[in-house]
């Protein structure tokens, strides 16, 4: 088994003994860093150890004051106990570097014979890869933590879904009712217009009736007019429903009288009156009598 010295690339062969650990010292010179490492074996004499020096290490030794040469003496850095195992520093003990002035804690990572390098690296490295068992335990814990929250969320989602479905049903019912109301309104409008048209079919407009005849005297005047147009027997059968004057149009002369609307109970009575006056001349030469009486009143 062999190990590589840092920076130098030289091999250190292991002949016998147990691997105890390593120490690393850093020296700084002109803004550069160099590392020196020594591998301890319990049966190596200090004089037989090679000196892991590099160009950078020699430059560092030259740049440091006199005590630095003694501090880099490998013989002083080695420990030679009576037993075959080198003593480890106690916990909490600190080693100081005379050249750099840095302090290295005594509980620095030193591997024991019972630990493999991989186990030691896993214990020391906080970013060691997780195992399948660790991932399974983490997933199980996450599922246990989120199970209750997921159940509560599912319950709320179901309640919201039920309310949404109820609201959609109510909206559809309201749309149906609005459609029915619109249909009913249209139907009623058509019926009213039809009824008004039917009523207007029994109306007659009279013109050139003097305004000196007031509203109370109009029915008596109309009765006299029907008697003069129709035989007395037919005039008695005609029933008046109502009569009233309408406002003058903007094109009418200022001295013109207002027209009169006469409403009969049946269209047949209206037709009898129109048939009686059909052959007679119109009082207004510009408007025929038949057209004047058949005009629709708005």
C-alpha positions in Angstrom: 0.0 0.0 0.0 1.3 3.5 -0.9 0.2 7.0 -0.4 0.9 10.2 -2.3 2.3 13.3 -0.6 0.3 16.5 -1.5 2.0 18.9 -3.9 5.1 16.7 -4.5 3.5 13.6 -6.0 6.1 11.3 -4.2 5.0 7.9 -3.0 5.5 6.8 0.6 5.7 3.0 0.9 4.3 1.3 3.9 6.6 -1.6 5.1 5.0 -2.4 8.5 3.0 -0.9 11.3 -0.4 0.7 11.4 -1.6 3.8 9.7 -2.3 6.4 12.3 -3.2 9.6 10.5 -1.8 12.7 9.0 -1.0 16.2 9.9 -1.0 19.1 7.6 0.7 22.4 8.0 0.2 25.4 5.8 2.8 28.1 5.1 2.1 31.3 3.3 4.6 33.2 1.2 4.0 35.9 -1.3 0.3 35.2 -1.3 0.7 31.5 -2.1 -0.1 28.5 0.0 1.7 25.1 0.2 0.9 22.0 2.1 3.2 19.6 3.8 2.0 16.2 4.9 3.7 13.5 6.9 2.4 9.9 7.2 3.1 8.4 10.5 4.1 4.8 11.0 4.9 3.5 14.4 8.1 1.7 13.4 9.6 4.2 11.1 12.7 5.9 12.4 12.6 9.7 12.0 15.9 9.6 10.1 14.5 7.3 7.4 11.5 9.4 6.5 11.8 11.3 3.2 11.5 15.1 3.4 8.3 16.1 1.4 9.6 19.4 0.2 8.7 21.3 -2.9 9.9 24.3 -4.7 7.1 26.2 -3.1 8.0 24.8 0.3 11.7 25.9 -0.1 10.6 29.4 -1.1 8.4 29.5 1.9 11.2 28.4 4.2 13.5 31.1 2.8 11.0 33.8 3.1 10.2 33.0 6.8 12.5 34.0 9.7 15.0 31.7 11.4 12.7 29.8 13.8 10.8 28.5 10.8 13.6 26.2 9.8 13.5 24.4 13.1 9.7 24.2 12.9 9.9 22.4 9.6 12.3 19.8 10.9 10.5 16.5 10.3 12.2 14.9 13.2 10.6 17.3 15.6 7.2 16.9 14.0 7.2 13.1 14.5 6.3 11.4 17.7 8.1 8.2 18.8 6.3 6.6 21.7 7.3 3.4 23.3 4.2 1.7 22.0 3.5 0.9 18.4 0.6 3.4 18.2 1.2 7.2 18.0 -0.6 9.2 20.6 -3.5 11.3 19.4 -4.0 14.8 20.7 -6.7 15.1 23.4 -10.0 16.6 22.6 -9.9 20.4 22.8 -6.1 20.5 22.5 -4.8 23.0 19.9 -1.7 23.0 17.8 -0.2 26.2 16.6 1.9 26.8 13.5 5.0 28.9 14.3 5.2 30.2 10.7 1.7 31.1 9.8 0.4 31.7 13.3 -2.8 29.6 12.6 -4.3 27.4 15.2 -5.5 23.9 14.3 -7.9 22.2 16.7 -6.7 19.1 18.5 -9.7 17.2 17.5 -8.8 17.3 13.8 -10.0 14.4 11.7 -7.7 11.4 12.4 -8.8 8.0 11.3 -8.5 5.1 13.6 -7.6 1.5 12.5 -11.2 0.5 13.2 -12.6 3.0 10.6 -12.2 2.8 6.9 -11.5 6.0 4.9 -15.0 5.9 3.4 -16.6 5.7 6.8 -14.5 8.5 8.2 -15.4 10.6 5.2 -19.1 9.9 5.6 -18.9 10.9 9.3 -17.0 14.1 8.6 -18.7 15.3 5.4 -22.1 16.8 6.2 -23.0 16.7 2.5 -22.5 12.9 2.2 -25.1 11.2 -0.2 -28.2 9.9 1.5 -29.0 6.2 1.3 -32.3 4.7 0.1 -33.4 4.0 3.6 -32.9 7.7 4.5 -35.0 8.7 1.5 -37.7 6.2 2.3 -37.9 7.4 5.9 -38.0 11.0 4.8 -40.8 10.2 2.3 -42.8 8.3 5.0 -42.5 11.3 7.4 -43.6 13.7 4.7 -46.6 11.6 3.9 -47.5 11.4 7.5 -47.2 15.2 8.0 -49.2 16.0 4.9 -51.9 13.3 5.2 -54.1 15.4 7.5 -53.7 18.6 5.4 -54.5 16.7 2.3 -57.7 15.3 3.8 -58.8 18.7 4.9 -58.1 20.2 1.4 -60.0 17.3 -0.2 -63.0 18.0 2.0 -63.0 21.7 1.2 -62.7 21.0 -2.5 -65.6 18.6 -2.4 -67.7 21.2 -0.5 -66.8 23.9 -3.0 -67.6 21.6 -5.9 -71.0 20.8 -4.4 -71.8 24.5 -3.9 -70.6 25.3 -7.4 -72.9 22.6 -8.9 -75.8 24.0 -6.9 -75.2 27.5 -8.1 -74.9 26.3 -11.7 -78.3 24.6 -11.4 -79.8 27.7 -9.9 -78.4 29.8 -12.7 -79.8 27.5 -15.3 -83.3 27.7 -13.6 -83.1 31.5 -13.6 -82.1 31.6 -17.3 -85.1 29.3 -18.1 -87.5 31.6 -16.0 -86.1 34.7 -17.7 -86.7 33.1 -21.1 -90.2 32.2 -20.2 -90.9 35.7 -18.9 -89.6 37.3 -22.1 -91.8 34.9 -24.2 -94.8 35.8 -22.1 -94.1 39.5 -22.4 -93.8 39.2 -26.2 -97.0 37.3 -26.3 -98.9 39.8 -24.2 -97.6 42.7 -26.3 -98.8 41.0 -29.4 -102.2 40.4 -27.9 -102.6 44.0 -26.8 -101.6 45.2 -30.2 -104.1 42.8 -31.8 -106.9 43.9 -29.5 -106.1 47.6 -30.1 -106.2 46.9 -33.9 -109.5 45.1 -33.5 -110.9 48.1 -31.6 -109.6 50.5 -34.2 -111.4 48.6 -36.9 -114.7 49.9 -35.5 -113.6 53.5 -35.4 -114.5 56.4 -37.7 -112.8 59.8 -37.8 -115.1 62.8 -38.3 -113.7 66.1 -39.6 -115.1 69.7 -40.0 -117.2 69.4 -36.8 -117.3 72.8 -35.1 -115.5 73.1 -31.8 -118.5 74.9 -30.5 -120.0 71.5 -29.8 -118.5 70.4 -26.5 -117.8 66.9 -25.3 -121.2 66.4 -23.6 -123.2 67.3 -26.7 -121.2 65.0 -29.1 -123.3 61.8 -28.5 -126.6 63.6 -29.3 -125.0 65.3 -32.4 -123.7 61.9 -33.7 -127.2 60.3 -33.2 -128.7 63.1 -35.3 -126.0 62.6 -37.9 -126.7 58.8 -38.2 -130.4 59.4 -38.5 -129.8 61.7 -41.4 -127.6 59.1 -43.2 -129.5 55.9 -42.5 -133.1 54.9 -42.3 -134.6 55.3 -38.8 -134.9 51.5 -38.3 -131.2 50.9 -39.1 -130.1 54.0 -37.1 -131.7 52.6 -33.9 -129.6 49.4 -34.2 -126.3 51.2 -34.2 -124.6 51.4 -30.8 -122.1 54.0 -30.0 -119.2 52.9 -27.6 -117.6 56.3 -27.2 -116.4 59.5 -28.9 -113.7 62.1 -28.2 -111.7 64.8 -29.9 -108.0 64.5 -30.8 -105.3 67.2 -31.0 -104.7 69.0 -34.2 -101.6 68.1 -36.3 -98.8 70.6 -36.9 -99.8 70.9 -40.6 -103.4 71.7 -39.9 -104.5 75.4 -40.2 -104.9 77.4 -37.1 -108.7 78.0 -37.6 -109.4 74.2 -38.3 -111.5 72.3 -35.8 -110.2 69.3 -34.1 -111.2 65.8 -35.5 -113.6 63.5 -33.7 -113.0 59.8 -33.2 -116.2 57.7 -33.0 -116.0 54.2 -31.7 -118.8 51.7 -32.5 -119.5 48.4 -30.8 -119.1 46.3 -33.9 -117.4 46.6 -37.2 -120.7 46.0 -39.0 -122.1 49.3 -37.6 -119.1 51.1 -38.9 -119.5 49.5 -42.3 -123.1 50.6 -42.5 -122.1 54.2 -41.9 -119.4 54.0 -44.5 -121.7 52.5 -47.1 -124.2 55.3 -46.5 -121.7 58.1 -47.1 -119.8 56.4 -49.9 -121.5 58.1 -52.8 -121.7 61.6 -51.2 -119.1 64.3 -51.8 -116.3 64.8 -49.3 -116.3 67.9 -47.2 -112.6 68.2 -47.8 -112.0 68.3 -51.6 -108.3 67.3 -51.1 -109.1 64.2 -49.1 -111.8 61.7 -50.3 -114.4 60.9 -47.7 -113.7 57.2 -47.9 -110.0 57.7 -47.2 -110.7 60.3 -44.4 -113.0 57.9 -42.6 -110.7 54.9 -43.0 -107.5 56.6 -41.6 -106.0 54.9 -38.7 -105.9 56.9 -35.5 -102.6 56.6 -33.6 
